[in-house]
């Protein structure tokens, strides 16, 4: 899913789910386009859209809340 607060991610290998917060998408100002289910970078024009594959790294985990936060992998 793509929401105003971030992009939901599902890992293919384990089916674990988590989120990339909108502020963690990268060094750009990303605009949320709800009608297209995507974020687009103002300067870079980088697009994060529903269904696009993305490489991620684990940023934070909260075992009590059972939540995982990801960041895009720069590699």
TIRO-2110 file (N, C-alpha, C; in Angstrom, 1 decimal):
// TIRO-2110
0.8, -1.2, 0.0, N, 1, A
0.0, 0.0, 0.0, CA, 1, A
0.9, 1.2, 0.0, C, 1, A
0.3, 2.3, -0.4, N, 2, A
0.9, 3.6, -0.4, CA, 2, A
0.0, 4.6, 0.2, C, 2, A
0.4, 5.2, 1.3, N, 3, A
-0.4, 6.2, 2.1, CA, 3, A
0.3, 7.5, 2.3, C, 3, A
-0.3, 8.4, 2.8, N, 4, A
0.3, 9.7, 3.1, CA, 4, A
1.5, 9.7, 4.1, C, 4, A
1.5, 8.6, 4.9, N, 5, A
2.6, 8.5, 5.9, CA, 5, A
3.7, 7.6, 5.4, C, 5, A
3.5, 6.8, 4.3, N, 6, A
4.6, 6.0, 3.9, CA, 6, A
4.2, 4.9, 2.9, C, 6, A
5.1, 4.0, 2.6, N, 7, A
4.9, 2.9, 1.7, CA, 7, A
5.0, 1.6, 2.4, C, 7, A
4.0, 0.7, 2.3, N, 8, A
4.1, -0.6, 2.9, CA, 8, A
4.8, -1.5, 2.0, C, 8, A
5.6, -2.4, 2.7, N, 9, A
6.5, -3.3, 1.9, CA, 9, A
6.3, -4.7, 2.4, C, 9, A
6.3, -5.7, 1.5, N, 10, A
6.2, -7.1, 1.9, CA, 10, A
7.5, -7.8, 1.3, C, 10, A
8.3, -8.4, 2.2, N, 11, A
9.5, -9.1, 1.7, CA, 11, A
9.0, -10.4, 1.0, C, 11, A
9.6, -10.7, -0.1, N, 12, A
9.2, -11.8, -0.9, CA, 12, A
9.6, -13.1, -0.2, C, 12, A
10.8, -13.2, 0.4, N, 13, A
11.3, -14.4, 0.9, CA, 13, A
10.6, -14.9, 2.2, C, 13, A
10.2, -13.9, 3.0, N, 14, A
9.6, -14.3, 4.3, CA, 14, A
8.2, -13.9, 4.5, C, 14, A
7.7, -13.1, 3.6, N, 15, A
6.3, -12.5, 3.6, CA, 15, A
6.1, -11.6, 4.8, C, 15, A
7.2, -11.1, 5.5, N, 16, A
7.2, -10.1, 6.5, CA, 16, A
6.7, -8.8, 5.9, C, 16, A
6.0, -8.0, 6.7, N, 17, A
5.5, -6.8, 6.2, CA, 17, A
6.0, -5.7, 7.1, C, 17, A
6.3, -4.5, 6.5, N, 18, A
6.7, -3.3, 7.3, CA, 18, A
6.4, -2.1, 6.5, C, 18, A
7.0, -1.0, 6.9, N, 19, A
6.8, 0.3, 6.2, CA, 19, A
8.1, 1.1, 6.0, C, 19, A
8.1, 1.8, 4.9, N, 20, A
9.1, 2.9, 4.7, CA, 20, A
8.4, 4.2, 5.0, C, 20, A
8.7, 4.9, 6.0, N, 21, A
8.1, 6.2, 6.3, CA, 21, A
8.4, 7.2, 5.1, C, 21, A
7.5, 8.0, 4.8, N, 22, A
7.6, 9.0, 3.7, CA, 22, A
8.9, 9.8, 3.9, C, 22, A
9.2, 10.2, 5.1, N, 23, A
10.4, 11.0, 5.4, CA, 23, A
11.7, 10.2, 5.2, C, 23, A
11.6, 8.9, 5.1, N, 24, A
12.8, 8.1, 4.9, CA, 24, A
13.0, 7.6, 3.4, C, 24, A
12.3, 8.2, 2.5, N, 25, A
12.4, 7.8, 1.1, CA, 25, A
13.6, 8.2, 0.4, C, 25, A
14.3, 9.3, 0.9, N, 26, A
15.5, 9.7, 0.3, CA, 26, A
15.8, 11.2, 0.5, C, 26, A
16.9, 11.6, -0.1, N, 27, A
17.3, 13.0, 0.0, CA, 27, A
16.6, 13.9, -1.0, C, 27, A
15.3, 14.0, -0.9, N, 28, A
14.5, 14.8, -1.8, CA, 28, A
13.2, 15.1, -1.1, C, 28, A
12.4, 15.9, -1.7, N, 29, A
11.1, 16.2, -1.1, CA, 29, A
10.1, 15.4, -2.0, C, 29, A
9.5, 14.4, -1.4, N, 30, A
8.6, 13.4, -2.1, CA, 30, A
7.2, 13.9, -1.9, C, 30, A
6.5, 14.0, -3.0, N, 31, A
5.1, 14.4, -3.0, CA, 31, A
4.2, 13.2, -3.2, C, 31, A
3.2, 13.1, -2.3, N, 32, A
2.3, 11.9, -2.3, CA, 32, A
1.2, 12.2, -3.3, C, 32, A
1.0, 11.3, -4.3, N, 33, A
-0.1, 11.4, -5.3, CA, 33, A
-1.1, 10.3, -5.0, C, 33, A
-2.1, 10.5, -4.1, N, 34, A
-3.0, 9.5, -3.7, CA, 34, A
-3.8, 8.8, -4.9, C, 34, A
-4.1, 9.6, -5.9, N, 35, A
-4.9, 9.1, -7.0, CA, 35, A
-4.1, 8.1, -7.8, C, 35, A
-2.8, 8.2, -7.8, N, 36, A
-1.9, 7.3, -8.5, CA, 36, A
-1.2, 6.3, -7.6, C, 36, A
-1.4, 6.3, -6.3, N, 37, A
-0.8, 5.5, -5.3, CA, 37, A
0.7, 5.5, -5.5, C, 37, A
1.3, 6.7, -5.4, N, 38, A
2.7, 6.8, -5.5, CA, 38, A
3.3, 8.1, -4.9, C, 38, A
4.6, 8.1, -4.7, N, 39, A
5.4, 9.2, -4.3, CA, 39, A
6.3, 9.6, -5.4, C, 39, A
6.5, 10.8, -5.6, N, 40, A
7.5, 11.3, -6.7, CA, 40, A
8.4, 12.4, -6.1, C, 40, A
9.7, 12.2, -6.4, N, 41, A
10.6, 13.2, -5.9, CA, 41, A
10.6, 14.5, -6.7, C, 41, A
10.6, 15.6, -6.0, N, 42, A
10.5, 16.9, -6.7, CA, 42, A
11.8, 17.1, -7.6, C, 42, A
13.0, 16.9, -7.0, N, 43, A
14.2, 17.1, -7.8, CA, 43, A
14.6, 15.9, -8.6, C, 43, A
14.6, 14.8, -8.0, N, 44, A
15.1, 13.5, -8.7, CA, 44, A
14.1, 12.9, -9.6, C, 44, A
12.8, 13.2, -9.4, N, 45, A
11.7, 12.5, -10.2, CA, 45, A
11.7, 11.0, -9.9, C, 45, A
12.3, 10.6, -8.9, N, 46, A
12.3, 9.2, -8.4, CA, 46, A
10.8, 8.8, -8.0, C, 46, A
10.3, 7.7, -8.5, N, 47, A
9.0, 7.3, -8.2, CA, 47, A
8.9, 6.0, -7.4, C, 47, A
8.1, 6.0, -6.3, N, 48, A
7.8, 4.9, -5.5, CA, 48, A
6.3, 4.6, -5.7, C, 48, A
6.0, 3.6, -6.4, N, 49, A
4.6, 3.3, -6.7, CA, 49, A
4.1, 2.0, -6.2, C, 49, A
2.8, 1.8, -6.0, N, 50, A
2.2, 0.6, -5.6, CA, 50, A
2.6, -0.6, -6.5, C, 50, A
3.1, -1.6, -6.0, N, 51, A
3.5, -2.8, -6.8, CA, 51, A
4.9, -2.8, -7.3, C, 51, A
5.6, -1.7, -7.2, N, 52, A
7.0, -1.7, -7.7, CA, 52, A
7.9, -2.4, -6.7, C, 52, A
8.9, -3.2, -7.3, N, 53, A
9.9, -3.9, -6.4, CA, 53, A
10.8, -2.9, -5.9, C, 53, A
11.3, -3.1, -4.7, N, 54, A
12.3, -2.2, -4.0, CA, 54, A
13.2, -3.0, -3.1, C, 54, A
14.5, -2.7, -3.1, N, 55, A
15.4, -3.3, -2.1, CA, 55, A
15.4, -2.4, -0.9, C, 55, A
15.3, -3.1, 0.3, N, 56, A
15.2, -2.4, 1.5, CA, 56, A
16.2, -2.9, 2.5, C, 56, A
16.4, -2.1, 3.6, N, 57, A
17.2, -2.6, 4.7, CA, 57, A
16.3, -2.3, 6.0, C, 57, A
16.5, -3.1, 7.0, N, 58, A
15.7, -2.9, 8.2, CA, 58, A
16.3, -1.7, 9.0, C, 58, A
15.4, -0.8, 9.3, N, 59, A
15.8, 0.4, 10.1, CA, 59, A
15.5, 0.2, 11.6, C, 59, A
14.3, -0.1, 11.9, N, 60, A
13.9, -0.3, 13.3, CA, 60, A
13.0, -1.5, 13.4, C, 60, A
13.0, -2.2, 14.6, N, 61, A
12.0, -3.2, 14.9, CA, 61, A
11.5, -2.9, 16.3, C, 61, A
10.2, -3.2, 16.5, N, 62, A
9.6, -3.1, 17.8, CA, 62, A
8.9, -4.4, 18.0, C, 62, A
9.5, -5.3, 18.8, N, 63, A
8.9, -6.6, 19.1, CA, 63, A
7.6, -6.5, 19.9, C, 63, A
7.5, -5.5, 20.8, N, 64, A
6.3, -5.3, 21.6, CA, 64, A
5.1, -5.0, 20.7, C, 64, A
5.3, -4.1, 19.7, N, 65, A
4.2, -3.7, 18.8, CA, 65, A
4.2, -4.5, 17.6, C, 65, A
5.2, -5.4, 17.4, N, 66, A
5.3, -6.3, 16.2, CA, 66, A
5.3, -5.4, 14.9, C, 66, A
6.2, -4.5, 14.9, N, 67, A
6.3, -3.6, 13.8, CA, 67, A
7.8, -3.6, 13.2, C, 67, A
7.9, -3.4, 11.9, N, 68, A
9.2, -3.3, 11.3, CA, 68, A
9.2, -2.0, 10.4, C, 68, A
10.3, -1.2, 10.6, N, 69, A
10.4, 0.0, 9.7, CA, 69, A
11.6, -0.3, 8.8, C, 69, A
11.4, 0.0, 7.5, N, 70, A
12.5, -0.2, 6.5, CA, 70, A
12.9, 1.2, 6.0, C, 70, A
14.1, 1.1, 5.3, N, 71, A
14.6, 2.3, 4.5, CA, 71, A
15.0, 1.7, 3.2, C, 71, A
14.9, 2.5, 2.1, N, 72, A
15.4, 2.0, 0.8, CA, 72, A
16.9, 1.7, 0.9, C, 72, A
17.3, 0.6, 0.2, N, 73, A
18.7, 0.3, 0.1, CA, 73, A
19.3, 1.1, -1.0, C, 73, A
20.4, 1.7, -0.6, N, 74, A
21.1, 2.6, -1.6, CA, 74, A
22.0, 1.8, -2.6, C, 74, A
22.2, 0.5, -2.3, N, 75, A
23.1, -0.3, -3.2, CA, 75, A
22.4, -0.6, -4.5, C, 75, A
END
